[in-house]
């Protein structure tokens, strides 16, 4: 009897100990466990692993399947089916608000002729019947035209309704005579940092850069309801590509409150790093609030327009344009004004993020940024686009700690006419992404949507193959400046986070960081034939914000 009692006691102890050890081994709670994935952590070591545990919106641990599944228990467990998992992608230079306005205006993207543009306006007006018509997205290069159009046909179709049609790059507009009259523009109108094109003694209707400000006050505001619907559509489009954050390149003071209202209502969960335009109201806001965060909105930078766009010949070059020797572009913000903003940013601990396309503008900004580097080696001030740089000055990015923020799809979009604008010699420093990377060591990579598509896979293709989605040009556009796939993905994840002071929260999947990530439907690659790819599931702070299965 005693032997039986001892045996039962031993069995009982073994069961208890087994239960204790089992609960200790798999006793940690998680809100979500993902396994059977190919997890690209994008950490410094380049770790690729299989499983991840998440709790309270943060990554607890990443590791092999057996390690995570044995250690954590969760009511939500996802078998990824071998899919690739990355930190949520960041578009390091986009325009949500411009895209919103484009969606609510006449859509002129990919119009193939002036006549088609008129037809799209007619279709829009039949539905909307606006007193003032705004359109966005035309590009005369897609019509097979080298020169910017005049407003003759627009005047014939709409002699009395004011119309303003913005070019795809946002740096030129075509307006009809009714809008010219409404804006009070005449032959005596003078504008700094822009131009009103005059031919045969009258305005052609083309306004470049700061000249567009003359009609801006005549452009009507869309309703709050219309804007919210458009922004929600944009967010869904970004989520479907695995984009969880945008560096919003230039917002007005009123836009701060607009984003806050959307976030407070739970309507937008994108991480938004907003660059303030240097208005008096925004400067007052920055001085009062300093480095600012409201939920998923972060503000600690000013966006400055140094010059215009190459496509509309507004980029400021050191020498005249190769296809128009009459001028070399212009600065849209004077050097003295840029210096004032630089002083403000230095005092407040803000970034200065300057739009610089031409080699003259890049040269001016590089030398201006040198001064802050002498006081703060880790300033992270950015040059947005860095599109045409004097080859002798590319080394200054690394020497003075200046962050290049680039958009690779511009290279393959502009290749139709870039060489004619610049000539062979200047092309050596144009769209030179590999050279910029070698100089500074990192790139912040974006799309500049809606100038280009939001699709990050078009960006990857342009960066790695230097080709568009139709495999053009076949040999690649200045292919020696191509990036590797890994470099491009870093530019959309950890380097983008670093460029916005968010590397301790975003950009890689490590313990303690935000559980913001994407599982892709297909492996990411830059193949000879373009293939669409989408997010299978997109998460922000551990919450599923997009699922392909639910479409």
N, C-alpha and C positions, 0 to 999 in steps of 0.2 A: 504493500500500500504506500509506504514511504517512497519507494522507487518510482511508483507511478506519479505520486504527488510532485517529486523532484523533476520528473520528466515533463509534466504538464507546466510546472513553473518555468523550466528552461524554455519550452516552446513559447510560453507567454512572453518571456523576456525577449526572445528573438523577434517575435512579432512586434513588440513595442519598439525595440531598437531599430528594426527595419522601417517601421513607420516614421520614427524620429529622423533617421538618416535620409529617408526618402523625402520627407517634408523639408529637411534642411537643404537637400540637393536641388529640389525643384520647388522652392518655397517662396520665391520672390514674385510679387505681383507686377504685372504690366498691363497697360491699357490696350496694347497692340503688339503682336509678334508677327514678323514677316520672315519667312524662310524659303529655301529653295530659290534664291535670287542670285543674280550676279551684281553685288553691291560695289559700285565704284565710290569709295568714300571721299575721294579727292583730298585726302589728308596729305600731309607733307611727305609721308613715306610712300604714297601711291597705293595704299592697301586696297585690294579687291577681295571681298569675302562673301558670305552666303546668307547671313541672318542678322536681324536687328530687333531689339526690344525698345519699346517706347512707353513713357509714362508722363502724364501732365504736360504733354506737348513737347517733351524733350527726349532726345536719344539717351537711353540708359547705357546700352552696350551694343556693339557690333562684333560679330565673330562667326566661326563655323556653325553650321546647322546644329550639330549635336550639342555644342557648348551652350547655345542660346535656348534651344528647346528643352534641354535638361535643367536649365537654371531658372527659367521664367515660366509662369503660368498666366494665361490671359483668356478671357472669353472671346476675344477677337484674334484669330490666327489666320494669316493669309499665306497660302501656298502660291508663290509667284510664278511657278511653272518654268523656272529658269530664265525669266525675263531680266533685262538689265535695269538696275536701279541707280539713280544719280541724285545728288542734291538738287532741289528745285532750281531750274535755270533762271538766271537774271538777265533781262535785256538792259544793258548798261547805258543805253541812250535811246529812249523812245518818247513818244508824245501822245499820251492817252487823250488829253484834251483836244489836241489837233485832230486826232482820229475821230473823236466824238463829233467835232464840228464837221468833219468830212462826211460822216455818216448822215448828218442832218442836212447837208447841202446837196447841190447837184453833184453826183459822182462822175468825175471826168477822168478817172484812172483808166488807162489803156484805150482812150479814144484814139481812133486811127486816122482821123481827119478833122479839119475845121468844121466841115458839114455835119459830121457825127456829133461834134460838140454842141452845135446849134440844136440838133435833134434831141439830145439828152436834156437840154434846157427846156425845150418845148414839152417833153413828157413830164418833167418835174413841175412846170408851171401849170399844166393841165390838172394836176392833183393838188398843188399847194396854193397857187395863185398869190404869190408873195409880192408885196409892194417893192421890195428890194431883193434881188436874186444873188445868191452867193454860190459859187461853184469851186471845186477844188480837185486838183490832180492831173491837169493836162500837161503834156510834154510834147512840144513840136517835133522833137527828134523821132518820136514814134510815128509821126506823119511823113517822115522822110524829108523834113525841112530843117535846114541848119540855122536859119535866122528866126528870131521871135516874131510872131504875127502882129498885124495891125488890127484895129477894131472895125474896119470897113464892113465886113460881113455881119459883125455883131450889131452895128448900128442899123443896118438894113433890116435885120430880123426884129430888133427891139429898139426902136427909135426913142421911146419915152420911158421905159422901165429901167431904172438904174441897175446895172449888172457889174459884178466884180468876180473875176475868175482867177483863182490863185494857181500858179504853176506848181507842179509836183514837189519841187524843193522848198516851197514856201517863201522863196526870196524874190519872186516876181509875180506880178498880177496883170491881167488884161482887163481893162474896164472900158465900157462904152461911153459915148459922149454924154449921155444922160447922167452917168455917175460922175464924170469929170465936172459937169455943171453943178451937181449936188454938192460935191466936195469943194467947190470954189477954186479949182485948179485952172490956171491960165498960163500964158507964155512968160509972165513975169514971176511965176512961182519959183522960189529957190528952196532947195532942200539939201541939208548936209548929210553925208553918208548914204546917198542914194541918188537916183536919177529919174527924171521924167523924159521919156524919149520923145524927141521932136523931129519931124521930117516934113519938108515942104511947108514950113511955117505953121504947123499945127501938131498937137499931141497925137501920137499914134495909138495911145491907149495903154502902152506898156509902162508900168511903174516898177522900179527896181529898189529892193530893200527899204530904206527909211521913207522913200516916197509913198510906200503903201500905207504909212501911218496917216496920210492925208484923207484916205477913204475909210480907215478903220472905224472912226467914230460914227460912220453912216451904216456900218454893218449891224443888223439887229441881233439881239440876244435870243437864243432859243429858250423855251420854257424849262423849268426845273424838271418837270416830268419827262420831257423829251430827252434831256441830257442824262437823266438817271437810266432810262431804258438803254440808251446808246452805250453808256459806260458798262452796264451789266453785260451787254453783248460782247464788248471788247474783252472784258475779264474772262468770259467763257471761252472766247477764241484763244486767249493766251493760255488758259488752263489746259486746253486740248493739246497744246504743244509742250506742256510741261513747264511753262514759264510761270514762276511764282512771285517774281519781283520785277519792278521797272524803275530805272533811274529816269524820272520825269524831267526832261531837259528844258525847264523854263516855265514857271507858273506866276500868275499875277496874284496880288494880295487876296482878291475875292475867291481865288481857287483854293486857298488854304482852308477856308471855312467849308467850301463845297466838299472837299475830300473828308474833312472831319465829320460832316453830317452823314455822309455815306457810311463811314466806318461806325459811327455811333448807332446807326440803324441796322448794322450788320449786313449791309449790301455789298461791301467790297472788302475782301480779305487779302488781296494782293499786298505784298510789301512794296511800299512806294517811298523811294528816296527822291525827294523833290528839290530841285534847284530853283531858288528864287530869282526872278528877274529884278534888276537893281532899281526898282521904283522907290519913291520916297516912303510909301506905305510899307513896302517889304523891308527897307532898311530900318525903319522904326520897329517893325516886328522883330527883326534879328537882334537889334540892340536891346530890346526889352526881354526877349526870351532866350537869347543865346542858342546853344545847341539844343534842339527841340525834338521831342518825340510825343506823339499822340497815337496810342495803339499801334497800328502798322504803318503810320506815317512818320517819316524821319526827315528833318530839315537841318542842314549845316553847311549849305553851299550857296553861292551865287552863280548864275549863268550869265555870261557876257557874250554878246555878239561882236566878234572882232571884225568880220567882213561878211560878204555875201556868199553866193554859190558859184561854182565853176560853170555850171550849165547855163546860167543867165549872165555870165561874165561879170559877176559882182565880187568874185574872189579877188583879194588884193595881191597882185604879183609884183615882184621886184622889177620886172621888165614887161613891156607891153605884151598883150596876147598875140600868139603866133598867127591867129586867123583874124585879128582885128588890131592893127598897129596903132589905132587912134587912142587907146587908153590901156591901163593896166589894173582896172578895178579900183576899189576904194575901201577905206576903213568905215565901218558903220558905227563904231564907237571911237571917239578920239583917244589918242594916247593919254592925254591928261585925265580924261574920265576913267579910262581903264586903270590908271595908277591910283586914282581915288578909291576905286572899288577894291583894288589890291590892298591898300592900306587898311580899309575897313575889314576885309577878310582876315588879314594878319592880326588885327586887334581883337576880333571876336573869336578867333580859332576856327573860322569857316574855311572851306575850300573855295578857290576861285576856279571855275570851270569855263574856259573860254573857247567859243566857236572860232576855229581858225582853219580856213581852207587854203588860201594862197601862201606862197613861200615868204612873202613880205610880212604878212600877219603872223605866221608862225615864228618868224625871226624876232619880231617885236615882242611877242608874248614870252618866248623862251628867255630873252634877256631880262624881261620884267620879273619873271619868276625866279631868276637867279638870286634876287635880293632876299626873298623869303627863305631860300635854302641856306643862306648864310646865318640865319637866326634859328631856323627849325629844319633839321635834316629830314624829318618825317612829316612834311606838310601835306603830301599827297595831292597837291594842286594838279588839275587835269587840263589837257588840251583836247577839246572835243573835235574829232575828225582827223586832225593832223594830216590833212589830205595831200598837200604838196609842200614838202620840206626841202630846203636846200640841202643836198647830200652832205655838205661840209658841216651842217649844224645838227644832224641826227644824233651825234654823240652827246649833245647838250642835254637830251632827255635823261640819260643816265648820270651825267655829271652833276646835274642840279636836282635830281630826284623828281622829275616831272612825269606824271602818269599819262601815257597815250591812251585815249579812248577812241576806238575805231569801229567802223562798220563795214565789214568786208564786202557786202553786197554792192556797195557803191562802186567798187572797182569794176565789177563785171557789168554794172548798169552804165557806167560812164565810158567804158572802153570804146563805144561807138564814136565818140567825138573828143575824148580827153587828149589824145595825141595831137589833134589839129589845134586845140586850144593852147597846148603847152609847148609842143615841139619835142624833139628827141632828147635834148639835154636835160630839160626839167623833168621829164618822165622818170629819170633815174631816182628821183626822190619822191615820186608820186605813188600813193597807195602802197607804201613801202613797209608793210606790216612786219615782215620778218626782221628787217633792219631796225625798226623801232623796238621790237621785242628784244633783240640782241643788246640794244643800248640800255634799256631800262630794266629788263628782266621780267616784266609783266605787261599785259594788255587788258584793258577793260573792253569787252566786246558787246556790241549791240546791233540793232537793225536800223535805227532812225525811222521806225514806222511813224506815220503812214507814208513817208517818202518811199520806203521799201516795204516789203511784206513782213508781217510779224513772224513768219515761218522760220524757226531757228535752223532747220535743216537746209534751207537755201543759203543761210549764213555760213553753215559748216562747209557746204559745197564750194561757195565762193572763196572761203579762206583756205581750204585744203587743195582744191583742184584749180582755183582761179577761173571757174567756169560758171555760167548760169545754168538754170534747170533744163535748158535745151542743149546742153553740152557745147556751148559756144563761149569763147572761141576754142576750137578743137585742141590747140596746143597749150591753152591756158594763157591768161592775160598777165604778162610779166611773171611767169611761173616761178622765177627764182625768189619771189617774195611770198611764196606760199607758206602757210603754217602747217604743223602737224595736227592731226585730229585731237590729240591730247592737249596741245597748246590752246586750240580753239575752245575746247570744253572747259579748260581752266579759266579762260577769259570770260566764260558765261557762269562760272560758279565761284571758286575760291578767290580768283583775282578780282572779279567784279565785286565780291564782298569786301575785299581789302580796299578797293578804290572808293568805297563808301563808308569806311571805318566800321564795317560790320563783320569782320573776319572771326570775331569771338562768338558770333551768334549764327551766322549763315555761311554758305559756301562749301562746307564739308560736313560729313556725317560722322561725328565723334561724340563721345559721352559729354553731356551737358549742353550741347548745341540744340537749336530748334529742330524738331522733327518735321522738316519741310523738304519734301523729296518727290520724285516722280519715278514711276515704273513705266517703261516704254513698251509699246506693242511689239516692236521689232528692234533688233540690235542697231545701234548707231554706227553708221559707216558713211564714207564718202565714196560711193561706187561710180563706175563709168556711166551707168544709166541712172538718172535720178529716180528715186523711189520715195513716195510719201511715207511719213511715219507720224505717229500720234502717241500721246500718253494713254496708257491703259488705265492708270489711276494716278491722280495728283493729290498730294497731301500738303496742308499747311498747318503747322503746330499739331501734327498728329491727327488732324481732321481731314476726312476725304472731301475734297472740293470739286473733283471731277472724276467721273468713271465712264469709260468708253462703253461699258456694258449697259449703261442707262440711257444712251442716246437713242 
